[in-house]
Amino acid sequence: MTIFNIIGDILFFKKRDTLTNVDSEPVFIPYMVSRWISMYSNECAIKCNLLNKYLSLEKSSLFALFFNVLSKVPLKKINYFKKKKEEEDVDESILLYSKALELSKREVLLYNQVLTSLKN
């Protein structure tokens, strides 16, 4: 049993047969279920945001709430949203030094700052 089986039962299949006893299931983490469901679509995100105030309920009540409030939707892949990293504008010489010295870019930049402060 995985969290995706639970999400599939809540959103796609609506059979309610994946979990017989939700309270004893360690895979059912209400926060994570809400997070994944909210990534399905804008409509699901709005409904999950409204349901977030009920995350302190016991697991069986919360599963029933998710199951009954969210409507059945077509099966599709849920893309996980990640925060995009800001790419630094690093000088090519820093990249060459980091490869040659087998250091990270951050370490080379730190050494560069130390050396330039010593020169002044």
N, CA, C and O atoms as a GROMACS GRO file, in nm:
protein
  480
    1MET      N    1   0.084  -0.118   0.000
    1MET     CA    2   0.000   0.000   0.000
    1MET      C    3   0.089   0.124   0.000
    1MET      O    4   0.176   0.140   0.086
    2THR      N    5   0.066   0.211  -0.096
    2THR     CA    6   0.140   0.336  -0.103
    2THR      C    7   0.043   0.452  -0.096
    2THR      O    8  -0.079   0.435  -0.102
    3ILE      N    9   0.099   0.571  -0.082
    3ILE     CA   10   0.017   0.692  -0.078
    3ILE      C   11  -0.056   0.713  -0.210
    3ILE      O   12  -0.163   0.773  -0.214
    4PHE      N   13   0.003   0.664  -0.319
    4PHE     CA   14  -0.059   0.681  -0.450
    4PHE      C   15  -0.182   0.592  -0.465
    4PHE      O   16  -0.275   0.628  -0.538
    5ASN      N   17  -0.185   0.478  -0.398
    5ASN     CA   18  -0.306   0.394  -0.397
    5ASN      C   19  -0.420   0.469  -0.327
    5ASN      O   20  -0.534   0.465  -0.371
    6ILE      N   21  -0.386   0.536  -0.217
    6ILE     CA   22  -0.485   0.611  -0.142
    6ILE      C   23  -0.538   0.728  -0.225
    6ILE      O   24  -0.659   0.752  -0.230
    7ILE      N   25  -0.448   0.800  -0.289
    7ILE     CA   26  -0.488   0.914  -0.372
    7ILE      C   27  -0.573   0.865  -0.490
    7ILE      O   28  -0.671   0.930  -0.526
    8GLY      N   29  -0.535   0.753  -0.548
    8GLY     CA   30  -0.613   0.696  -0.657
    8GLY      C   31  -0.753   0.659  -0.613
    8GLY      O   32  -0.849   0.679  -0.688
    9ASP      N   33  -0.766   0.605  -0.491
    9ASP     CA   34  -0.898   0.570  -0.440
    9ASP      C   35  -0.982   0.694  -0.413
    9ASP      O   36  -1.102   0.694  -0.437
   10ILE      N   37  -0.920   0.800  -0.363
   10ILE     CA   38  -0.993   0.924  -0.332
   10ILE      C   39  -1.034   0.996  -0.460
   10ILE      O   40  -1.147   1.043  -0.471
   11LEU      N   41  -0.943   1.007  -0.556
   11LEU     CA   42  -0.968   1.089  -0.674
   11LEU      C   43  -1.022   1.013  -0.795
   11LEU      O   44  -1.117   1.058  -0.858
   12PHE      N   45  -0.964   0.899  -0.828
   12PHE     CA   46  -0.989   0.837  -0.957
   12PHE      C   47  -1.091   0.723  -0.954
   12PHE      O   48  -1.181   0.720  -1.038
   13PHE      N   49  -1.078   0.630  -0.860
   13PHE     CA   50  -1.156   0.507  -0.866
   13PHE      C   51  -1.281   0.509  -0.779
   13PHE      O   52  -1.382   0.450  -0.816
   14LYS      N   53  -1.276   0.576  -0.665
   14LYS     CA   54  -1.390   0.590  -0.574
   14LYS      C   55  -1.451   0.456  -0.533
   14LYS      O   56  -1.573   0.443  -0.528
   15LYS      N   57  -1.366   0.357  -0.505
   15LYS     CA   58  -1.416   0.226  -0.464
   15LYS      C   59  -1.414   0.211  -0.312
   15LYS      O   60  -1.489   0.131  -0.256
   16ARG      N   61  -1.327   0.287  -0.246
   16ARG     CA   62  -1.312   0.285  -0.102
   16ARG      C   63  -1.269   0.146  -0.050
   16ARG      O   64  -1.303   0.106   0.061
   17ASP      N   65  -1.195   0.076  -0.132
   17ASP     CA   66  -1.151  -0.058  -0.091
   17ASP      C   67  -1.002  -0.064  -0.058
   17ASP      O   68  -0.954  -0.169  -0.016
   18THR      N   69  -0.929   0.045  -0.077
   18THR     CA   70  -0.786   0.040  -0.049
   18THR      C   71  -0.758   0.040   0.100
   18THR      O   72  -0.664  -0.025   0.146
   19LEU      N   73  -0.838   0.110   0.175
   19LEU     CA   74  -0.815   0.117   0.318
   19LEU      C   75  -0.935   0.065   0.394
   19LEU      O   76  -1.045   0.119   0.383
   20THR      N   77  -0.913  -0.040   0.471
   20THR     CA   78  -1.021  -0.090   0.554
   20THR      C   79  -1.017  -0.023   0.691
   20THR      O   80  -1.120   0.008   0.750
   21ASN      N   81  -0.895  -0.002   0.741
   21ASN     CA   82  -0.879   0.066   0.869
   21ASN      C   83  -0.774   0.174   0.852
   21ASN      O   84  -0.654   0.148   0.863
   22VAL      N   85  -0.818   0.295   0.827
   22VAL     CA   86  -0.728   0.407   0.798
   22VAL      C   87  -0.643   0.443   0.919
   22VAL      O   88  -0.526   0.480   0.904
   23ASP      N   89  -0.700   0.434   1.037
   23ASP     CA   90  -0.629   0.477   1.157
   23ASP      C   91  -0.502   0.397   1.183
   23ASP      O   92  -0.406   0.450   1.238
   24SER      N   93  -0.499   0.270   1.144
   24SER     CA   94  -0.381   0.187   1.168
   24SER      C   95  -0.284   0.188   1.050
   24SER      O   96  -0.182   0.120   1.055
   25GLU      N   97  -0.314   0.263   0.946
   25GLU     CA   98  -0.231   0.265   0.826
   25GLU      C   99  -0.126   0.377   0.835
   25GLU      O  100  -0.164   0.495   0.837
   26PRO      N  101   0.003   0.344   0.842
   26PRO     CA  102   0.105   0.448   0.854
   26PRO      C  103   0.127   0.527   0.724
   26PRO      O  104   0.187   0.634   0.727
   27VAL      N  105   0.080   0.474   0.612
   27VAL     CA  106   0.101   0.541   0.483
   27VAL      C  107   0.008   0.662   0.468
   27VAL      O  108   0.042   0.758   0.399
   28PHE      N  109  -0.108   0.658   0.531
   28PHE     CA  110  -0.204   0.767   0.520
   28PHE      C  111  -0.160   0.882   0.609
   28PHE      O  112  -0.188   0.885   0.729
   29ILE      N  113  -0.090   0.978   0.548
   29ILE     CA  114  -0.048   1.100   0.616
   29ILE      C  115  -0.132   1.213   0.557
   29ILE      O  116  -0.113   1.249   0.441
   30PRO      N  117  -0.224   1.269   0.635
   30PRO     CA  118  -0.319   1.366   0.581
   30PRO      C  119  -0.254   1.484   0.509
   30PRO      O  120  -0.304   1.528   0.405
   31TYR      N  121  -0.145   1.535   0.563
   31TYR     CA  122  -0.079   1.649   0.498
   31TYR      C  123  -0.030   1.612   0.358
   31TYR      O  124  -0.049   1.688   0.263
   32MET      N  125   0.033   1.495   0.345
   32MET     CA  126   0.087   1.454   0.215
   32MET      C  127  -0.024   1.422   0.116
   32MET      O  128  -0.012   1.453  -0.003
   33VAL      N  129  -0.131   1.360   0.164
   33VAL     CA  130  -0.244   1.331   0.075
   33VAL      C  131  -0.303   1.462   0.023
   33VAL      O  132  -0.332   1.474  -0.096
   34SER      N  133  -0.321   1.558   0.113
   34SER     CA  134  -0.374   1.688   0.072
   34SER      C  135  -0.280   1.758  -0.026
   34SER      O  136  -0.326   1.818  -0.123
   35ARG      N  137  -0.152   1.748  -0.001
   35ARG     CA  138  -0.054   1.813  -0.089
   35ARG      C  139  -0.058   1.754  -0.230
   35ARG      O  140  -0.059   1.828  -0.328
   36TRP      N  141  -0.061   1.620  -0.241
   36TRP     CA  142  -0.062   1.556  -0.372
   36TRP      C  143  -0.194   1.581  -0.446
   36TRP      O  144  -0.194   1.602  -0.567
   37ILE      N  145  -0.305   1.577  -0.373
   37ILE     CA  146  -0.434   1.602  -0.436
   37ILE      C  147  -0.442   1.744  -0.489
   37ILE      O  148  -0.498   1.768  -0.596
   38SER      N  149  -0.386   1.839  -0.415
   38SER     CA  150  -0.391   1.978  -0.459
   38SER      C  151  -0.308   2.002  -0.585
   38SER      O  152  -0.328   2.103  -0.653
   39MET      N  153  -0.217   1.913  -0.617
   39MET     CA  154  -0.136   1.928  -0.738
   39MET      C  155  -0.205   1.872  -0.862
   39MET      O  156  -0.152   1.886  -0.972
   40TYR      N  157  -0.321   1.809  -0.846
   40TYR     CA  158  -0.392   1.753  -0.961
   40TYR      C  159  -0.448   1.863  -1.050
   40TYR      O  160  -0.425   1.862  -1.171
   41SER      N  161  -0.521   1.957  -0.993
   41SER     CA  162  -0.579   2.066  -1.071
   41SER      C  163  -0.610   2.184  -0.980
   41SER      O  164  -0.600   2.173  -0.858
   42ASN      N  165  -0.648   2.296  -1.041
   42ASN     CA  166  -0.683   2.414  -0.962
   42ASN      C  167  -0.807   2.390  -0.877
   42ASN      O  168  -0.814   2.434  -0.762
   43GLU      N  169  -0.903   2.320  -0.932
   43GLU     CA  170  -1.026   2.290  -0.858
   43GLU      C  171  -0.995   2.206  -0.735
   43GLU      O  172  -1.047   2.233  -0.626
   44CYS      N  173  -0.912   2.105  -0.752
   44CYS     CA  174  -0.874   2.020  -0.638
   44CYS      C  175  -0.793   2.099  -0.536
   44CYS      O  176  -0.805   2.076  -0.416
   45ALA      N  177  -0.711   2.192  -0.583
   45ALA     CA  178  -0.630   2.274  -0.492
   45ALA      C  179  -0.721   2.362  -0.406
   45ALA      O  180  -0.697   2.378  -0.287
   46ILE      N  181  -0.823   2.419  -0.467
   46ILE     CA  182  -0.915   2.504  -0.392
   46ILE      C  183  -0.989   2.422  -0.286
   46ILE      O  184  -1.002   2.465  -0.171
   47LYS      N  185  -1.037   2.305  -0.325
   47LYS     CA  186  -1.108   2.219  -0.229
   47LYS      C  187  -1.016   2.172  -0.118
   47LYS      O  188  -1.057   2.166  -0.002
   48CYS      N  189  -0.891   2.138  -0.152
   48CYS     CA  190  -0.796   2.093  -0.049
   48CYS      C  191  -0.762   2.207   0.047
   48CYS      O  192  -0.746   2.184   0.167
   49ASN      N  193  -0.751   2.328  -0.005
   49ASN     CA  194  -0.723   2.442   0.083
   49ASN      C  195  -0.838   2.465   0.181
   49ASN      O  196  -0.815   2.504   0.295
   50LEU      N  197  -0.960   2.441   0.136
   50LEU     CA  198  -1.074   2.453   0.227
   50LEU      C  199  -1.073   2.341   0.331
   50LEU      O  200  -1.115   2.361   0.445
   51LEU      N  201  -1.026   2.223   0.293
   51LEU     CA  202  -1.024   2.109   0.384
   51LEU      C  203  -0.904   2.109   0.479
   51LEU      O  204  -0.902   2.032   0.575
   52ASN      N  205  -0.806   2.194   0.453
   52ASN     CA  206  -0.684   2.194   0.535
   52ASN      C  207  -0.710   2.228   0.681
   52ASN      O  208  -0.634   2.187   0.769
   53LYS      N  209  -0.818   2.302   0.708
   53LYS     CA  210  -0.845   2.335   0.848
   53LYS      C  211  -0.894   2.213   0.927
   53LYS      O  212  -0.901   2.216   1.049
   54TYR      N  213  -0.928   2.106   0.856
   54TYR     CA  214  -0.975   1.984   0.921
   54TYR      C  215  -0.866   1.878   0.933
   54TYR      O  216  -0.896   1.764   0.967
   55LEU      N  217  -0.741   1.912   0.905
   55LEU     CA  218  -0.632   1.814   0.910
   55LEU      C  219  -0.608   1.760   1.050
   55LEU      O  220  -0.541   1.658   1.065
   56SER      N  221  -0.661   1.827   1.152
   56SER     CA  222  -0.641   1.779   1.289
   56SER      C  223  -0.742   1.671   1.328
   56SER      O  224  -0.732   1.615   1.438
   57LEU      N  225  -0.838   1.642   1.241
   57LEU     CA  226  -0.934   1.535   1.269
   57LEU      C  227  -0.863   1.400   1.269
   57LEU      O  228  -0.750   1.387   1.222
   58GLU      N  229  -0.931   1.299   1.322
   58GLU     CA  230  -0.872   1.166   1.317
   58GLU      C  231  -0.872   1.117   1.172
   58GLU      O  232  -0.948   1.165   1.088
   59LYS      N  233  -0.786   1.022   1.145
   59LYS     CA  234  -0.761   0.980   1.007
   59LYS      C  235  -0.884   0.926   0.936
   59LYS      O  236  -0.906   0.956   0.818
   60SER      N  237  -0.964   0.847   1.004
   60SER     CA  238  -1.082   0.788   0.939
   60SER      C  239  -1.182   0.896   0.898
   60SER      O  240  -1.242   0.887   0.791
   61SER      N  241  -1.202   0.995   0.983
   61SER     CA  242  -1.293   1.105   0.950
   61SER      C  243  -1.240   1.187   0.834
   61SER      O  244  -1.314   1.229   0.746
   62LEU      N  245  -1.110   1.209   0.836
   62LEU     CA  246  -1.049   1.290   0.730
   62LEU      C  247  -1.053   1.216   0.596
   62LEU      O  248  -1.078   1.277   0.492
   63PHE      N  249  -1.028   1.085   0.597
   63PHE     CA  250  -1.037   1.007   0.475
   63PHE      C  251  -1.179   1.013   0.418
   63PHE      O  252  -1.198   1.028   0.298
   64ALA      N  253  -1.279   1.000   0.505
   64ALA     CA  254  -1.418   1.007   0.461
   64ALA      C  255  -1.450   1.146   0.405
   64ALA      O  256  -1.524   1.158   0.308
   65LEU      N  257  -1.395   1.249   0.467
   65LEU     CA  258  -1.416   1.386   0.418
   65LEU      C  259  -1.356   1.406   0.280
   65LEU      O  260  -1.421   1.459   0.190
   66PHE      N  261  -1.231   1.362   0.262
   66PHE     CA  262  -1.168   1.371   0.130
   66PHE      C  263  -1.247   1.290   0.027
   66PHE      O  264  -1.272   1.337  -0.085
   67PHE      N  265  -1.286   1.170   0.065
   67PHE     CA  266  -1.356   1.080  -0.026
   67PHE      C  267  -1.489   1.138  -0.071
   67PHE      O  268  -1.526   1.126  -0.188
   68ASN      N  269  -1.563   1.201   0.020
   68ASN     CA  270  -1.697   1.251  -0.011
   68ASN      C  271  -1.697   1.391  -0.073
   68ASN      O  272  -1.784   1.421  -0.155
   69VAL      N  273  -1.603   1.476  -0.038
   69VAL     CA  274  -1.602   1.614  -0.088
   69VAL      C  275  -1.542   1.622  -0.228
   69VAL      O  276  -1.593   1.695  -0.313
   70LEU      N  277  -1.436   1.548  -0.253
   70LEU     CA  278  -1.370   1.555  -0.384
   70LEU      C  279  -1.443   1.467  -0.484
   70LEU      O  280  -1.471   1.350  -0.458
   71SER      N  281  -1.474   1.525  -0.598
   71SER     CA  282  -1.545   1.449  -0.700
   71SER      C  283  -1.449   1.360  -0.779
   71SER      O  284  -1.328   1.382  -0.779
   72LYS      N  285  -1.506   1.259  -0.845
   72LYS     CA  286  -1.426   1.167  -0.926
   72LYS      C  287  -1.373   1.242  -1.048
   72LYS      O  288  -1.447   1.313  -1.116
   73VAL      N  289  -1.244   1.225  -1.075
   73VAL     CA  290  -1.179   1.294  -1.186
   73VAL      C  291  -1.113   1.191  -1.277
   73VAL      O  292  -1.087   1.079  -1.234
   74PRO      N  293  -1.086   1.229  -1.401
   74PRO     CA  294  -1.018   1.134  -1.492
   74PRO      C  295  -0.875   1.105  -1.446
   74PRO      O  296  -0.808   1.191  -1.389
   75LEU      N  297  -0.832   0.985  -1.471
   75LEU     CA  298  -0.699   0.941  -1.432
   75LEU      C  299  -0.594   1.011  -1.517
   75LEU      O  300  -0.600   1.006  -1.640
   76LYS      N  301  -0.499   1.077  -1.452
   76LYS     CA  302  -0.385   1.137  -1.520
   76LYS      C  303  -0.269   1.146  -1.422
   76LYS      O  304  -0.286   1.134  -1.301
   77LYS      N  305  -0.153   1.166  -1.477
   77LYS     CA  306  -0.033   1.177  -1.394
   77LYS      C  307  -0.036   1.309  -1.318
   77LYS      O  308  -0.068   1.414  -1.375
   78ILE      N  309  -0.004   1.304  -1.191
   78ILE     CA  310   0.004   1.426  -1.110
   78ILE      C  311   0.149   1.470  -1.109
   78ILE      O  312   0.237   1.398  -1.060
   79ASN      N  313   0.175   1.587  -1.164
   79ASN     CA  314   0.311   1.639  -1.168
   79ASN      C  315   0.343   1.708  -1.036
   79ASN      O  316   0.267   1.792  -0.988
   80TYR      N  317   0.455   1.671  -0.979
   80TYR     CA  318   0.498   1.728  -0.852
   80TYR      C  319   0.561   1.864  -0.877
   80TYR      O  320   0.653   1.876  -0.959
   81PHE      N  321   0.513   1.966  -0.807
   81PHE     CA  322   0.568   2.101  -0.823
   81PHE      C  323   0.688   2.118  -0.731
   81PHE      O  324   0.680   2.090  -0.611
   82LYS      N  325   0.797   2.163  -0.788
   82LYS     CA  326   0.916   2.190  -0.710
   82LYS      C  327   0.956   2.335  -0.728
   82LYS      O  328   0.931   2.395  -0.833
   83LYS      N  329   1.016   2.389  -0.627
   83LYS     CA  330   1.066   2.524  -0.637
   83LYS      C  331   1.187   2.524  -0.729
   83LYS      O  332   1.278   2.442  -0.714
   84LYS      N  333   1.188   2.614  -0.824
   84LYS     CA  334   1.299   2.621  -0.917
   84LYS      C  335   1.417   2.692  -0.852
   84LYS      O  336   1.401   2.796  -0.787
   85LYS      N  337   1.534   2.635  -0.870
   85LYS     CA  338   1.653   2.697  -0.816
   85LYS      C  339   1.695   2.814  -0.905
   85LYS      O  340   1.688   2.807  -1.028
   86GLU      N  341   1.737   2.920  -0.839
   86GLU     CA  342   1.787   3.033  -0.914
   86GLU      C  343   1.929   3.001  -0.960
   86GLU      O  344   2.015   2.966  -0.880
   87GLU      N  345   1.950   3.015  -1.088
   87GLU     CA  346   2.084   2.987  -1.139
   87GLU      C  347   2.172   3.109  -1.120
   87GLU      O  348   2.138   3.221  -1.160
   88GLU      N  349   2.284   3.084  -1.058
   88GLU     CA  350   2.377   3.194  -1.034
   88GLU      C  351   2.453   3.225  -1.162
   88GLU      O  352   2.478   3.137  -1.245
   89ASP      N  353   2.489   3.349  -1.176
   89ASP     CA  354   2.569   3.390  -1.290
   89ASP      C  355   2.716   3.377  -1.248
   89ASP      O  356   2.777   3.472  -1.200
   90VAL      N  357   2.771   3.258  -1.268
   90VAL     CA  358   2.906   3.226  -1.222
   90VAL      C  359   3.003   3.243  -1.337
   90VAL      O  360   2.977   3.202  -1.450
   91ASP      N  361   3.115   3.305  -1.306
   91ASP     CA  362   3.220   3.325  -1.405
   91ASP      C  363   3.276   3.189  -1.448
   91ASP      O  364   3.283   3.096  -1.368
   92GLU      N  365   3.314   3.179  -1.575
   92GLU     CA  366   3.365   3.051  -1.626
   92GLU      C  367   3.496   3.011  -1.559
   92GLU      O  368   3.524   2.892  -1.547
   93SER      N  369   3.574   3.107  -1.516
   93SER     CA  370   3.700   3.074  -1.447
   93SER      C  371   3.672   3.004  -1.314
   93SER      O  372   3.748   2.916  -1.272
   94ILE      N  373   3.564   3.043  -1.247
   94ILE     CA  374   3.526   2.978  -1.121
   94ILE      C  375   3.490   2.831  -1.148
   94ILE      O  376   3.527   2.743  -1.071
   95LEU      N  377   3.419   2.808  -1.257
   95LEU     CA  378   3.383   2.671  -1.293
   95LEU      C  379   3.507   2.587  -1.323
   95LEU      O  380   3.517   2.471  -1.283
   96LEU      N  381   3.603   2.648  -1.395
   96LEU     CA  382   3.726   2.576  -1.426
   96LEU      C  383   3.806   2.544  -1.300
   96LEU      O  384   3.857   2.434  -1.284
   97TYR      N  385   3.816   2.643  -1.210
   97TYR     CA  386   3.887   2.620  -1.084
   97TYR      C  387   3.818   2.512  -1.001
   97TYR      O  388   3.885   2.426  -0.942
   98SER      N  389   3.686   2.515  -0.998
   98SER     CA  390   3.616   2.416  -0.917
   98SER      C  391   3.636   2.274  -0.972
   98SER      O  392   3.647   2.178  -0.895
   99LYS      N  393   3.642   2.261  -1.104
   99LYS     CA  394   3.668   2.129  -1.163
   99LYS      C  395   3.812   2.085  -1.139
   99LYS      O  396   3.837   1.970  -1.103
  100ALA      N  397   3.906   2.177  -1.158
  100ALA     CA  398   4.047   2.143  -1.145
  100ALA      C  399   4.084   2.110  -1.000
  100ALA      O  400   4.161   2.017  -0.974
  101LEU      N  401   4.029   2.187  -0.905
  101LEU     CA  402   4.063   2.166  -0.765
  101LEU      C  403   3.969   2.070  -0.694
  101LEU      O  404   3.987   2.038  -0.577
  102GLU      N  405   3.867   2.023  -0.767
  102GLU     CA  406   3.767   1.933  -0.712
  102GLU      C  407   3.700   1.993  -0.588
  102GLU      O  408   3.686   1.927  -0.484
  103LEU      N  409   3.660   2.118  -0.602
  103LEU     CA  410   3.589   2.190  -0.496
  103LEU      C  411   3.455   2.235  -0.552
  103LEU      O  412   3.434   2.238  -0.673
  104SER      N  413   3.365   2.271  -0.463
  104SER     CA  414   3.237   2.323  -0.509
  104SER      C  415   3.254   2.469  -0.553
  104SER      O  416   3.352   2.536  -0.519
  105LYS      N  417   3.156   2.516  -0.629
  105LYS     CA  418   3.161   2.656  -0.675
  105LYS      C  419   3.158   2.751  -0.555
  105LYS      O  420   3.224   2.854  -0.555
  106ARG      N  421   3.080   2.714  -0.454
  106ARG     CA  422   3.069   2.798  -0.336
  106ARG      C  423   3.205   2.810  -0.265
  106ARG      O  424   3.243   2.919  -0.220
  107GLU      N  425   3.276   2.699  -0.254
  107GLU     CA  426   3.408   2.702  -0.189
  107GLU      C  427   3.506   2.787  -0.268
  107GLU      O  428   3.583   2.863  -0.209
  108VAL      N  429   3.506   2.774  -0.400
  108VAL     CA  430   3.597   2.853  -0.483
  108VAL      C  431   3.564   3.001  -0.470
  108VAL      O  432   3.654   3.084  -0.462
  109LEU      N  433   3.436   3.034  -0.469
  109LEU     CA  434   3.396   3.175  -0.451
  109LEU      C  435   3.440   3.227  -0.314
  109LEU      O  436   3.484   3.341  -0.302
  110LEU      N  437   3.429   3.144  -0.212
  110LEU     CA  438   3.471   3.183  -0.078
  110LEU      C  439   3.622   3.208  -0.073
  110LEU      O  440   3.667   3.308  -0.018
  111TYR      N  441   3.699   3.116  -0.132
  111TYR     CA  442   3.844   3.135  -0.137
  111TYR      C  443   3.879   3.259  -0.217
  111TYR      O  444   3.972   3.332  -0.182
  112ASN      N  445   3.807   3.285  -0.323
  112ASN     CA  446   3.831   3.403  -0.405
  112ASN      C  447   3.806   3.530  -0.324
  112ASN      O  448   3.882   3.626  -0.335
  113GLN      N  449   3.700   3.532  -0.245
  113GLN     CA  450   3.671   3.649  -0.161
  113GLN      C  451   3.779   3.670  -0.056
  113GLN      O  452   3.820   3.783  -0.029
  114VAL      N  453   3.825   3.560   0.004
  114VAL     CA  454   3.930   3.570   0.104
  114VAL      C  455   4.059   3.624   0.042
  114VAL      O  456   4.124   3.712   0.099
  115LEU      N  457   4.097   3.572  -0.074
  115LEU     CA  458   4.219   3.619  -0.139
  115LEU      C  459   4.211   3.764  -0.181
  115LEU      O  460   4.309   3.837  -0.168
  116THR      N  461   4.097   3.807  -0.231
  116THR     CA  462   4.085   3.948  -0.272
  116THR      C  463   4.083   4.040  -0.149
  116THR      O  464   4.129   4.153  -0.158
  117SER      N  465   4.031   3.994  -0.037
  117SER     CA  466   4.033   4.078   0.084
  117SER      C  467   4.175   4.087   0.142
  117SER      O  468   4.211   4.189   0.201
  118LEU      N  469   4.255   3.982   0.124
  118LEU     CA  470   4.393   3.985   0.171
  118LEU      C  471   4.479   4.078   0.086
  118LEU      O  472   4.573   4.140   0.136
  119LYS      N  473   4.448   4.087  -0.042
  119LYS     CA  474   4.525   4.173  -0.133
  119LYS      C  475   4.501   4.320  -0.100
  119LYS      O  476   4.591   4.403  -0.116
  120ASN      N  477   4.384   4.353  -0.054
  120ASN     CA  478   4.350   4.493  -0.023
  120ASN      C  479   4.398   4.526   0.112
  120ASN      O  480   4.381   4.638   0.159
   0.00000   0.00000   0.00000
